[in-house]
Amino acid sequence: MTGPKRLAVLLAVGAPFALAFTAADGRMPDDGRVVFRFADPDIVESSGLVVTGDRVHTVNDSGDLGRVFTVDAGTGQTTGVTFWADDPDDVEALAPAGPGHVWVADIGDNGHERDEIEVTRVPVGDGDRTVDEETIDLVYPEGQPRDAEALLAHPVTGRLYVVTKGVFAGELLAAPPELADDAPNHLGALGQMPGIVTDGAFFPDGRHLVVRTYTRATVYSFPDLQSRGSWDLPQQEQGEGIAVAGDGSVWLSSEGSEAPVLRVQVPRRVQAAMEEAAPSASPTATPSDAPTTAPRSELSDLGAAGEVDAWPWLLGGLLGVAALFVLVRSLRPH
């Protein structure tokens, strides 16, 4: 086959599928904008993320001291460290906890041995400090151990939610509206989440939340937990952090030395679904408000069934078949 004919074949076969890929989100995938890179050599496994104005708060994954880093979002330099515990078990997430505070989530459990997990509300900001705060015990339903890496705090009610990290699907669990520091707080199941969730956060409206895996993000309405769409995230070394800033932008962090923090746009189709289907119910869901049928799990990294936009690929396939037919006819000897 000559060079021009080979090029024609590649264009004819590839163009329709490239068109379909672009049409799936109304644009090419968002690689994210690098806001900054962590400059602190002690930040090597960013596993939780909270954005407050021009400051970002993060924690290292399991194995680190009990500390929270406050970082200047303009420079990537650490401006403060809060030491809150000597020897936490497995810190995996952060969540907003009101002005100048975050919730630290000691909730990881790769061995599925913990029927209770802990959260602690600690002060953060510029400057170093050591605090001695009361931990809050959260007990899983039926006392059944689960792994978890995501803690969410509702922006209106302040109520805490844990997303478990199942292989093919996880659960959204609600803490009691009022937490007791001198007694166990029992978590209640609200509904199903995707598999392999590594973090999550609420949007400022309190009526939507986003969870991430290592490769994808999914937005749900709240409290009915209906999927409003999912999309591929930029490639990261090991993406374990997600936060929603006050302006609604989505920020991502990853494990790794000098790892970049990215800001990505929610795809237009997901934004449209959020605007069109905002739930009218109060955002103060309790376990008794859980849907009678859990929403279908999104496509996980390990192959769970999920939601995809089929029509662009169908269109691309039909165009591809048509292009091949025309191409074959054009290449036939005359």
C-alpha positions as CSV (number, residue, x, y, z in Angstrom):
1,M,0.0,0.0,0.0
2,T,1.5,3.4,-1.0
3,G,2.1,6.2,1.6
4,P,-0.9,8.3,0.6
5,K,-3.3,5.3,0.6
6,R,-1.9,4.2,4.0
7,L,-2.5,7.7,5.4
8,A,-6.1,7.6,4.0
9,V,-6.7,4.3,5.7
10,L,-5.5,5.7,9.1
11,L,-7.6,8.8,8.8
12,A,-10.7,7.0,7.7
13,V,-10.5,4.5,10.5
14,G,-9.3,6.8,13.3
15,A,-11.3,10.0,12.7
16,P,-14.7,8.7,13.5
17,F,-13.6,7.2,16.8
18,A,-11.6,10.4,17.7
19,L,-14.8,12.3,17.0
20,A,-16.8,10.0,19.3
21,F,-14.2,10.3,22.0
22,T,-14.3,14.1,21.8
23,A,-18.1,14.1,21.7
24,A,-18.4,12.1,24.9
25,D,-17.7,15.1,27.1
26,G,-18.1,17.8,24.5
27,R,-14.3,18.3,24.4
28,M,-11.0,16.4,24.8
29,P,-10.2,15.0,28.2
30,D,-9.0,17.6,30.8
31,D,-5.4,17.1,31.8
32,G,-5.8,19.5,34.6
33,R,-3.9,22.7,35.4
34,V,-1.0,22.4,37.8
35,V,-1.7,24.8,40.6
36,F,1.5,24.1,42.5
37,R,3.8,21.3,43.5
38,F,4.4,20.3,47.2
39,A,7.8,21.7,48.0
40,D,8.1,20.1,51.5
41,P,10.2,16.9,51.4
42,D,8.1,15.6,54.2
43,I,5.0,15.5,52.0
44,V,5.5,12.3,50.1
45,E,2.1,10.5,50.2
46,S,-0.6,13.2,50.0
47,S,-3.8,11.2,50.8
48,G,-6.3,13.8,51.8
49,L,-7.0,17.4,50.7
50,V,-8.9,20.4,51.9
51,V,-8.8,23.8,50.1
52,T,-9.6,27.0,52.1
53,G,-8.9,30.2,50.2
54,D,-5.2,30.4,49.3
55,R,-4.3,27.6,51.7
56,V,-4.4,23.8,51.1
57,H,-4.3,21.2,53.9
58,T,-3.0,17.7,53.4
59,V,-1.9,14.6,55.3
60,N,0.4,11.7,54.4
61,D,-0.8,8.2,54.0
62,S,-0.4,5.5,56.6
63,G,3.0,5.3,58.4
64,D,3.5,9.0,59.1
65,L,3.3,10.9,62.3
66,G,0.0,12.4,63.3
67,R,0.4,15.7,61.5
68,V,-1.5,18.0,59.1
69,F,0.4,20.2,56.6
70,T,-0.8,23.7,55.6
71,V,0.5,24.8,52.3
72,D,0.5,28.0,50.3
73,A,-1.4,27.4,47.1
74,G,0.6,30.0,45.4
75,T,4.1,28.7,46.1
76,G,3.7,25.1,47.3
77,Q,5.6,25.9,50.4
78,T,4.5,24.6,53.8
79,T,3.4,27.4,56.1
80,G,2.3,25.4,59.1
81,V,2.1,22.0,60.6
82,T,-0.3,20.7,63.2
83,F,0.9,17.8,65.3
84,W,-2.2,16.1,66.7
85,A,-1.2,12.5,67.6
86,D,1.9,10.4,68.3
87,D,1.0,7.2,66.6
88,P,-2.2,7.1,64.5
89,D,-3.2,3.8,62.9
90,D,-3.8,4.7,59.3
91,V,-4.7,8.3,58.4
92,E,-6.3,8.4,54.9
93,A,-8.4,11.6,54.6
94,L,-9.3,15.1,55.6
95,A,-12.6,17.0,55.6
96,P,-13.5,20.7,56.3
97,A,-14.5,21.3,60.0
98,G,-15.3,25.0,60.1
99,P,-13.0,28.0,60.0
100,G,-9.4,27.2,60.9
101,H,-10.1,23.5,61.5
102,V,-10.2,20.2,59.6
103,W,-11.4,16.7,60.4
104,V,-8.5,14.1,60.3
105,A,-9.7,10.6,59.4
106,D,-7.8,7.7,60.9
107,I,-10.0,5.2,58.9
108,G,-7.7,3.1,56.8
109,D,-7.8,-0.7,57.2
110,N,-6.3,-2.7,54.4
111,G,-6.5,-5.9,56.5
112,H,-10.2,-5.3,57.3
113,E,-9.6,-5.7,61.1
114,R,-11.1,-2.5,62.5
115,D,-14.8,-2.4,63.5
116,E,-14.2,1.1,64.9
117,I,-12.4,4.0,63.2
118,E,-11.5,7.5,64.5
119,V,-11.9,11.1,63.5
120,T,-10.3,14.1,65.2
121,R,-11.1,17.8,64.7
122,V,-7.9,19.8,64.8
123,P,-6.9,23.4,64.3
124,V,-4.8,24.2,61.2
125,G,-3.2,27.3,59.7
126,D,0.1,29.1,59.4
127,G,2.6,28.3,62.1
128,D,3.4,25.0,63.9
129,R,1.4,23.7,66.8
130,T,1.0,20.6,68.9
131,V,-2.6,19.9,70.1
132,D,-4.2,17.3,72.3
133,E,-7.7,16.9,70.9
134,E,-10.4,14.2,71.7
135,T,-10.8,11.5,69.1
136,I,-14.3,10.5,68.1
137,D,-15.0,6.8,67.6
138,L,-17.2,5.7,64.7
139,V,-18.6,2.2,64.7
140,Y,-19.4,0.3,61.4
141,P,-22.9,-1.2,60.9
142,E,-23.1,-4.6,62.5
143,G,-19.6,-4.1,63.8
144,Q,-18.3,-5.4,60.4
145,P,-14.8,-4.2,59.6
146,R,-14.3,-2.3,56.3
147,D,-11.6,-0.4,54.6
148,A,-12.1,3.3,54.0
149,E,-10.2,6.2,52.6
150,A,-12.8,9.0,52.2
151,L,-14.3,11.3,54.8
152,L,-16.8,14.0,53.8
153,A,-18.3,16.8,55.8
154,H,-21.6,18.4,54.7
155,P,-21.0,22.2,54.2
156,V,-24.4,23.1,55.7
157,T,-25.0,20.7,58.5
158,G,-21.4,19.7,59.3
159,R,-22.5,16.1,59.4
160,L,-19.8,13.5,58.6
161,Y,-19.9,10.7,56.0
162,V,-17.5,7.9,55.3
163,V,-17.1,6.1,52.0
164,T,-15.8,2.6,52.3
165,K,-13.3,1.2,49.8
166,G,-14.7,-2.0,48.4
167,V,-13.2,-3.7,45.4
168,F,-16.3,-3.5,43.1
169,A,-18.5,-1.2,45.2
170,G,-18.4,0.8,48.4
171,E,-21.0,2.4,50.8
172,L,-21.8,5.9,51.9
173,L,-22.1,5.8,55.7
174,A,-23.6,8.6,57.8
175,A,-22.4,9.5,61.3
176,P,-24.9,10.7,63.8
177,P,-25.9,14.4,63.5
178,E,-24.4,15.0,67.0
179,L,-21.1,13.3,67.7
180,A,-20.3,12.0,71.2
181,D,-16.7,12.1,72.4
182,D,-17.3,9.8,75.3
183,A,-19.3,7.0,73.5
184,P,-19.2,5.1,70.2
185,N,-21.0,6.8,67.3
186,H,-22.7,4.3,65.1
187,L,-22.6,4.8,61.3
188,G,-25.6,4.1,59.2
189,A,-25.7,3.0,55.5
190,L,-27.2,5.5,53.0
191,G,-26.4,3.9,49.7
192,Q,-23.9,2.4,47.2
193,M,-20.8,4.1,45.9
194,P,-18.2,3.1,43.2
195,G,-15.5,0.6,44.0
196,I,-12.0,1.7,45.0
197,V,-12.9,5.2,46.2
198,T,-9.8,7.0,47.5
199,D,-11.4,10.3,48.5
200,G,-14.5,12.5,48.3
201,A,-16.0,15.9,49.0
202,F,-19.2,17.9,48.9
203,F,-19.8,20.8,46.6
204,P,-20.6,24.1,48.3
205,D,-24.3,23.8,47.5
206,G,-24.5,20.7,49.8
207,R,-26.7,19.0,47.2
208,H,-23.9,17.3,45.3
209,L,-20.9,15.3,46.2
210,V,-17.9,13.9,44.2
211,V,-15.9,10.8,44.9
212,R,-12.8,9.7,43.1
213,T,-10.9,6.5,42.4
214,Y,-7.4,6.4,41.1
215,T,-8.6,7.2,37.6
216,R,-12.2,8.5,37.6
217,A,-14.5,10.9,39.4
218,T,-18.2,10.6,39.8
219,V,-20.8,13.3,40.9
220,Y,-23.9,12.3,42.9
221,S,-26.9,14.3,43.9
222,F,-27.5,14.4,47.7
223,P,-29.3,12.9,49.6
224,D,-30.9,10.7,46.9
225,L,-27.4,9.5,45.6
226,Q,-28.3,9.6,41.9
227,S,-25.3,9.7,39.6
228,R,-25.0,12.9,37.6
229,G,-22.1,11.6,35.5
230,S,-18.4,10.5,35.8
231,W,-15.3,11.3,33.8
232,D,-11.6,10.3,33.5
233,L,-9.1,12.1,35.7
234,P,-5.6,13.2,34.6
235,Q,-3.0,10.5,35.1
236,Q,-1.3,10.7,38.5
237,E,1.3,8.7,40.3
238,Q,-1.4,7.5,42.9
239,G,-4.3,9.8,43.1
240,E,-5.8,9.8,46.6
241,G,-6.9,13.3,47.2
242,I,-9.9,15.4,46.0
243,A,-11.3,18.6,47.3
244,V,-13.9,21.2,46.1
245,A,-12.9,24.8,46.6
246,G,-15.4,27.5,47.5
247,D,-15.8,28.5,43.9
248,G,-16.8,24.9,43.0
249,S,-13.6,24.0,41.3
250,V,-12.2,20.5,41.8
251,W,-8.7,20.0,43.1
252,L,-6.7,16.7,43.0
253,S,-3.6,15.5,44.9
254,S,-1.4,12.4,44.6
255,E,1.2,10.5,46.4
256,G,4.8,11.1,45.4
257,S,7.6,13.5,46.2
258,E,7.0,17.0,44.9
259,A,3.6,15.8,43.6
260,P,1.6,18.4,41.7
261,V,-1.8,19.6,42.9
262,L,-4.2,19.9,39.9
263,R,-7.3,21.8,39.3
264,V,-9.8,20.2,36.8
265,Q,-13.1,21.3,35.3
266,V,-16.2,19.3,35.8
267,P,-17.3,18.2,32.3
268,R,-20.1,20.3,30.8
269,R,-22.5,17.4,30.6
270,V,-22.0,16.7,34.3
271,Q,-22.5,20.3,35.2
272,A,-25.7,20.4,33.1
273,A,-27.0,17.2,34.9
274,M,-26.3,18.8,38.2
275,E,-28.2,22.0,37.3
276,E,-31.2,20.1,35.8
277,A,-31.6,17.5,38.5
278,A,-30.8,19.3,41.7
279,P,-32.9,17.4,44.4
280,S,-35.6,19.3,46.2
281,A,-35.2,17.3,49.4
282,S,-33.4,18.6,52.5
283,P,-29.7,17.8,52.4
284,T,-29.8,16.3,55.9
285,A,-30.1,12.7,55.0
286,T,-30.2,10.1,57.8
287,P,-29.8,6.3,57.4
288,S,-33.6,6.0,57.4
289,D,-33.6,8.2,54.2
290,A,-31.5,5.7,52.3
291,P,-32.9,4.7,48.9
292,T,-34.8,1.4,48.9
293,T,-32.7,0.4,45.8
294,A,-29.1,1.4,45.9
295,P,-27.9,3.3,42.8
296,R,-25.8,1.3,40.3
297,S,-22.1,1.4,40.9
298,E,-20.0,3.3,38.5
299,L,-17.3,1.7,36.4
300,S,-14.5,0.9,38.8
301,D,-10.8,0.4,38.1
302,L,-11.3,-3.3,38.5
303,G,-14.2,-3.7,36.1
304,A,-17.5,-3.1,37.9
305,A,-20.4,-2.2,35.7
306,G,-20.8,1.6,35.3
307,E,-22.4,4.5,33.5
308,V,-21.0,5.5,30.1
309,D,-22.3,7.7,27.4
310,A,-23.0,5.2,24.6
311,W,-24.3,7.3,21.8
312,P,-21.0,9.0,20.8
313,W,-19.3,5.6,20.5
314,L,-22.3,4.2,18.5
315,L,-22.1,7.2,16.2
316,G,-18.4,6.8,15.8
317,G,-18.8,3.1,15.0
318,L,-21.4,3.8,12.3
319,L,-19.2,6.5,10.8
320,G,-16.3,4.1,10.9
321,V,-18.1,1.4,9.0
322,A,-19.3,3.9,6.5
323,A,-15.8,5.3,6.1
324,L,-14.3,1.9,5.6
325,F,-16.9,1.0,3.0
326,V,-16.1,4.2,1.0
327,L,-12.4,3.6,1.4
328,V,-12.5,0.0,0.2
329,R,-14.5,1.1,-2.9
330,S,-12.0,3.9,-3.6
331,L,-9.0,1.5,-3.4
332,R,-10.5,-1.1,-5.7
333,P,-8.8,-1.2,-9.1
334,H,-10.8,0.4,-11.9
